Amino acid sequence: MSLTSVLIMTGFLAGLVYTVLEYRKRTGEILAPLALYAFGFVLSVLFARFLHWYSSATTYNSLKQALTDYSVGSFNGSGIVIGACLAGTIVGAMGLCRKKEVLMDCAAPGFALMMVFVRLSAWGTGKCQGGKNLQSGLLQHFPLSVKGTDSAGNVYYRFATFLIGAICYLAVFFIMRSLYAKSLGTRMKKPAKRYGNVWKMMLLAYAGIEIVLDSTRIDSMHFTFRKILTLNRFSTFISIGQVVPAVIFVSLFVYYCKCSSRARGFSLKHIISIVLLVGGLVLIGFLGEYKWQRIGSYMSYLYMTVGSLLLVGVIRFLYRDCIRRGRPRNQ
């Protein structure tokens, strides 16, 4: 078994054990998290392979091979979060837990912990390298870069995409633990739900990290418009790994903006939030990704990072605006 497989399985087991212990501590049950990870594993693999087949169809003879023969091809990480969300929905629909939202809140830190190992699994391999060489000596140091040698024997340094991702998810793990502990005494203004917000913040963190780091990868997977050939000129910069986070951003914004406006009334802050949302998406999509693909300026990464932080901050503000103020009350 390869080191990559060992690290991925270690991450899966670490996330599972953490979630089981946390959910048992809260509810006294363990069936729901076990089912969550069982369904999540199967669905994540299927969606990760499907998305990789979609963006790299020439790697496989058919979709059937992509879904059944794991000796060829690779995976698309966006399938992990899609599989996790669908698994939570299935477990809730089957009645294996009292509240699906409580289960997903307990799973949020475990998901971040699992992603640490998933990203570490590519460290030191070709997949961990960024798409372009780092010319600045300030950036050619651990942990920012990975050293490599080309066919001519020339040494180069590239951005350590997955190692930086692992560090980010490790920070998110501790943030989610703190947020989960605080959520036990948090009450929300209607129509916002009391439970499920920790998982939503985990999705927000995932989107904030992946929408930037995916652009640095040497193997970003892009949409292909097989039926609409005139759109294929856009396929070089429309990355699946960035569209999924963008959908998460917009979905969470709509949810919390709607809840905030209904709870406190639509006001100037909501208009400003909408403007900032559009501004953040423009920073990421045009000044960031599009300019990077067309010009290759490293300033594009700064634009994407600022845009990502802006979106995370706006949605986080709207979430906090939905919190009912007053003395905390335990579950």
C-alpha positions as CSV (number, residue, x, y, z in Angstrom):
1,M,0.0,0.0,0.0
2,S,1.4,3.4,-1.0
3,L,2.1,6.2,1.5
4,T,-0.7,8.3,-0.2
5,S,-3.3,5.5,0.5
6,V,-2.1,5.2,4.1
7,L,-2.4,8.9,4.7
8,I,-5.9,9.0,3.2
9,M,-7.1,6.1,5.2
10,T,-5.5,7.6,8.3
11,G,-7.4,10.8,7.7
12,F,-10.7,8.9,7.2
13,L,-10.3,7.0,10.4
14,A,-9.2,10.1,12.3
15,G,-12.3,12.0,11.2
16,L,-14.5,9.0,11.9
17,V,-13.2,8.4,15.4
18,Y,-13.4,12.1,16.3
19,T,-17.0,12.4,15.0
20,V,-18.1,9.2,16.7
21,L,-16.7,10.3,20.1
22,E,-18.2,13.8,19.8
23,Y,-21.6,12.6,18.7
24,R,-21.6,9.9,21.4
25,K,-20.7,12.5,24.0
26,R,-23.6,14.7,22.9
27,T,-26.3,12.1,22.2
28,G,-25.1,8.8,23.6
29,E,-25.4,7.2,20.2
30,I,-22.8,6.0,17.6
31,L,-24.9,4.5,14.7
32,A,-25.5,7.9,12.9
33,P,-21.8,8.9,12.6
34,L,-20.9,5.4,11.5
35,A,-23.6,5.5,8.8
36,L,-22.5,9.0,7.8
37,Y,-19.0,7.9,7.1
38,A,-20.0,4.7,5.4
39,F,-22.3,6.5,3.0
40,G,-19.9,9.4,2.8
41,F,-17.0,7.2,1.8
42,V,-18.9,5.5,-1.0
43,L,-20.5,8.7,-2.3
44,S,-17.3,10.7,-2.1
45,V,-15.4,8.1,-4.1
46,L,-18.1,7.9,-6.8
47,F,-18.5,11.7,-7.2
48,A,-14.7,12.3,-7.0
49,R,-14.2,9.7,-9.8
50,F,-17.2,11.0,-11.8
51,L,-15.9,14.6,-11.7
52,H,-12.4,13.5,-12.7
53,W,-13.8,11.5,-15.6
54,Y,-15.8,14.5,-16.7
55,S,-12.8,16.8,-16.8
56,S,-10.3,14.1,-18.0
57,A,-12.4,11.7,-20.1
58,T,-9.5,10.7,-22.3
59,T,-7.9,9.1,-19.3
60,Y,-10.6,6.4,-19.3
61,N,-12.2,4.1,-21.9
62,S,-15.6,4.8,-20.4
63,L,-17.5,6.2,-17.4
64,K,-17.9,2.6,-16.2
65,Q,-14.2,2.2,-16.1
66,A,-13.8,5.4,-14.1
67,L,-16.3,4.2,-11.5
68,T,-15.0,0.7,-11.2
69,D,-11.3,0.5,-12.2
70,Y,-9.3,2.5,-9.7
71,S,-5.9,1.4,-11.1
72,V,-6.1,4.2,-13.6
73,G,-6.9,7.9,-13.3
74,S,-7.3,10.0,-10.2
75,F,-10.0,11.8,-8.1
76,N,-11.5,15.3,-7.9
77,G,-11.5,16.6,-4.3
78,S,-14.8,18.4,-4.8
79,G,-16.5,15.0,-4.7
80,I,-15.5,14.7,-1.1
81,V,-17.6,17.6,0.1
82,I,-20.5,16.7,-2.2
83,G,-20.5,13.1,-0.9
84,A,-20.4,14.3,2.7
85,C,-23.4,16.6,2.2
86,L,-25.4,13.9,0.5
87,A,-24.5,11.3,3.1
88,G,-25.8,13.6,5.8
89,T,-29.1,14.0,3.9
90,I,-29.4,10.2,3.5
91,V,-28.7,9.5,7.1
92,G,-31.3,12.1,8.2
93,A,-33.9,10.8,5.7
94,M,-33.4,7.2,7.0
95,G,-34.2,8.4,10.5
96,L,-30.8,7.2,11.9
97,C,-30.4,10.4,13.9
98,R,-32.7,12.7,15.8
99,K,-31.4,15.8,14.1
100,K,-29.3,15.7,10.9
101,E,-28.0,19.2,11.7
102,V,-26.6,18.1,15.1
103,L,-24.8,15.2,13.4
104,M,-23.3,17.4,10.8
105,D,-22.2,19.9,13.5
106,C,-20.4,17.1,15.3
107,A,-18.8,16.0,12.0
108,A,-17.5,19.5,11.1
109,P,-14.2,19.3,13.1
110,G,-13.7,15.7,12.0
111,F,-14.1,16.7,8.4
112,A,-11.4,19.3,8.7
113,L,-9.1,16.8,10.4
114,M,-9.7,14.3,7.6
115,M,-8.8,17.0,5.0
116,V,-5.5,17.6,6.7
117,F,-4.4,14.0,5.9
118,V,-6.0,14.1,2.4
119,R,-4.0,17.1,1.5
120,L,-0.8,15.7,3.2
121,S,-1.2,12.6,1.0
122,A,0.0,14.6,-2.0
123,W,2.9,16.4,-0.3
124,G,6.2,15.6,-1.9
125,T,4.6,14.2,-5.0
126,G,4.2,16.0,-8.4
127,K,0.6,16.7,-7.5
128,C,1.7,19.0,-4.7
129,Q,3.4,21.4,-7.0
130,G,1.9,24.6,-8.3
131,G,1.5,25.3,-11.9
132,K,4.2,27.9,-12.3
133,N,7.8,28.2,-11.0
134,L,8.5,30.5,-8.1
135,Q,11.2,33.0,-9.1
136,S,11.5,34.9,-5.8
137,G,14.1,33.6,-3.4
138,L,11.8,34.7,-0.5
139,L,9.3,32.1,-1.6
140,Q,11.7,29.2,-2.3
141,H,11.6,27.9,1.3
142,F,9.7,25.4,3.4
143,P,6.7,25.2,3.7
144,L,5.8,27.5,0.8
145,S,7.6,25.7,-2.0
146,V,8.5,22.2,-3.3
147,K,11.8,21.6,-4.9
148,G,12.0,19.7,-8.1
149,T,14.2,18.9,-11.1
150,D,13.3,19.0,-14.8
151,S,14.4,16.6,-17.5
152,A,17.5,18.8,-18.2
153,G,18.6,18.6,-14.5
154,N,17.6,22.2,-13.7
155,V,16.3,22.8,-10.2
156,Y,13.0,24.6,-9.8
157,Y,10.7,25.6,-7.0
158,R,6.9,25.5,-7.1
159,F,4.2,26.5,-4.7
160,A,3.5,23.6,-2.2
161,T,-0.3,23.7,-2.8
162,F,-1.4,20.7,-0.8
163,L,1.0,21.3,2.1
164,I,-0.3,24.8,2.5
165,G,-3.8,23.3,2.2
166,A,-3.1,20.8,5.0
167,I,-1.8,23.7,7.3
168,C,-5.0,25.7,6.5
169,Y,-7.2,22.7,7.4
170,L,-5.3,22.1,10.6
171,A,-6.1,25.7,11.6
172,V,-9.7,25.2,10.6
173,F,-9.9,22.0,12.7
174,F,-9.1,24.0,15.9
175,I,-11.4,26.8,14.8
176,M,-14.3,24.4,14.2
177,R,-13.7,22.8,17.7
178,S,-14.0,26.2,19.3
179,L,-17.0,27.1,17.2
180,Y,-18.7,23.8,18.0
181,A,-18.2,24.3,21.8
182,K,-19.7,27.8,21.5
183,S,-22.6,26.6,19.5
184,L,-23.9,24.5,22.3
185,G,-25.2,27.6,24.0
186,T,-26.0,29.7,21.0
187,R,-29.6,30.6,20.1
188,M,-30.6,31.9,16.6
189,K,-33.2,34.3,15.5
190,K,-35.9,32.7,13.4
191,P,-36.0,31.7,10.6
192,A,-32.3,30.7,11.1
193,K,-32.0,27.2,12.6
194,R,-30.2,26.7,15.8
195,Y,-28.3,23.6,14.6
196,G,-26.3,23.0,11.5
197,N,-24.4,26.3,11.6
198,V,-21.0,24.7,12.5
199,W,-21.2,22.5,9.4
200,K,-22.1,25.6,7.3
201,M,-19.1,27.4,8.7
202,M,-17.0,24.3,7.8
203,L,-18.3,24.5,4.2
204,L,-17.5,28.2,4.3
205,A,-13.9,27.5,5.3
206,Y,-13.6,24.8,2.7
207,A,-14.8,27.2,0.0
208,G,-12.5,29.9,1.2
209,I,-9.4,27.6,1.0
210,E,-10.2,25.7,-2.1
211,I,-11.2,28.6,-4.3
212,V,-7.7,30.1,-4.0
213,L,-5.5,27.0,-3.7
214,D,-7.1,25.2,-6.7
215,S,-5.8,28.0,-9.0
216,T,-2.2,27.2,-7.9
217,R,-2.4,23.5,-8.8
218,I,-0.5,22.0,-11.7
219,D,-3.4,19.6,-12.3
220,S,-6.5,21.8,-11.9
221,M,-9.6,20.1,-13.5
222,H,-11.7,22.2,-15.7
223,F,-15.2,22.0,-17.2
224,T,-15.5,20.7,-20.7
225,F,-18.4,21.7,-22.9
226,R,-18.8,18.7,-25.2
227,K,-22.2,19.7,-26.5
228,I,-21.6,23.5,-26.8
229,L,-18.3,23.8,-28.6
230,T,-18.4,27.6,-28.7
231,L,-18.0,27.6,-24.9
232,N,-14.8,25.5,-24.9
233,R,-12.7,28.6,-25.1
234,F,-13.7,29.3,-21.5
235,S,-12.8,25.7,-20.3
236,T,-9.2,26.6,-19.7
237,F,-10.0,28.7,-16.6
238,I,-13.5,27.4,-15.4
239,S,-12.2,25.0,-12.8
240,I,-14.5,22.5,-11.1
241,G,-12.5,23.0,-7.9
242,Q,-13.5,26.6,-7.9
243,V,-17.0,26.4,-9.2
244,V,-18.1,24.2,-6.3
245,P,-16.7,26.6,-3.7
246,A,-18.4,29.5,-5.5
247,V,-21.7,27.7,-5.3
248,I,-21.1,27.2,-1.6
249,F,-20.4,30.9,-1.1
250,V,-23.5,32.0,-3.0
251,S,-25.8,29.4,-1.2
252,L,-24.6,30.3,2.3
253,F,-24.9,34.0,1.5
254,V,-28.5,33.6,0.3
255,Y,-29.4,31.6,3.3
256,Y,-27.9,33.9,6.0
257,C,-28.9,37.1,4.2
258,K,-32.5,35.9,4.0
259,C,-32.5,34.8,7.6
260,S,-30.9,38.1,8.7
261,S,-33.3,40.3,6.7
262,R,-36.3,38.4,8.0
263,A,-35.2,38.5,11.6
264,R,-34.0,42.1,11.7
265,G,-35.5,43.7,8.6
266,F,-33.9,44.4,5.3
267,S,-31.6,47.4,5.7
268,L,-28.5,49.1,4.3
269,K,-26.1,46.4,5.7
270,H,-27.8,43.9,3.5
271,I,-27.3,46.1,0.4
272,I,-23.7,46.6,1.4
273,S,-23.3,42.8,1.9
274,I,-24.7,42.1,-1.6
275,V,-22.2,44.7,-3.1
276,L,-19.3,43.1,-1.2
277,L,-20.4,39.6,-2.4
278,V,-20.3,40.7,-6.0
279,G,-17.0,42.5,-5.4
280,G,-15.5,39.4,-3.9
281,L,-16.6,37.2,-6.8
282,V,-15.2,39.7,-9.3
283,L,-11.9,39.8,-7.4
284,I,-11.7,36.0,-7.5
285,G,-13.1,35.4,-10.9
286,F,-11.8,38.2,-13.1
287,L,-8.9,40.0,-11.4
288,G,-7.8,36.7,-9.9
289,E,-8.3,33.6,-12.0
290,Y,-8.9,35.1,-15.4
291,K,-5.9,37.4,-15.2
292,W,-3.7,34.6,-13.8
293,Q,-4.6,32.4,-16.7
294,R,-4.1,35.1,-19.3
295,I,-1.2,37.1,-17.9
296,G,0.4,35.0,-15.1
297,S,0.9,37.8,-12.6
298,Y,1.3,36.7,-9.0
299,M,-0.8,39.7,-8.0
300,S,-3.7,37.5,-9.1
301,Y,-3.2,35.3,-6.1
302,L,-3.4,38.4,-3.9
303,Y,-6.7,39.4,-5.5
304,M,-8.1,35.9,-5.0
305,T,-7.0,35.8,-1.4
306,V,-8.5,39.2,-0.6
307,G,-11.7,38.2,-2.5
308,S,-12.0,34.9,-0.6
309,L,-11.4,36.6,2.8
310,L,-14.0,39.2,1.8
311,L,-16.7,36.6,1.0
312,V,-15.9,34.6,4.2
313,G,-16.1,37.8,6.3
314,V,-19.4,38.9,4.8
315,I,-21.1,35.6,5.3
316,R,-19.6,35.3,8.8
317,F,-21.1,38.7,9.6
318,L,-24.5,37.7,8.4
319,Y,-24.3,34.5,10.4
320,R,-23.5,36.4,13.6
321,D,-26.3,38.9,12.8
322,C,-28.7,36.0,13.1
323,I,-27.6,35.1,16.6
324,R,-30.0,35.9,19.4
325,R,-28.3,38.1,21.9
326,G,-28.6,37.4,25.6
327,R,-27.5,35.0,28.2
328,P,-26.4,31.7,26.6
329,R,-28.5,28.6,27.3
330,N,-27.2,25.0,27.2
331,Q,-28.9,22.4,25.1
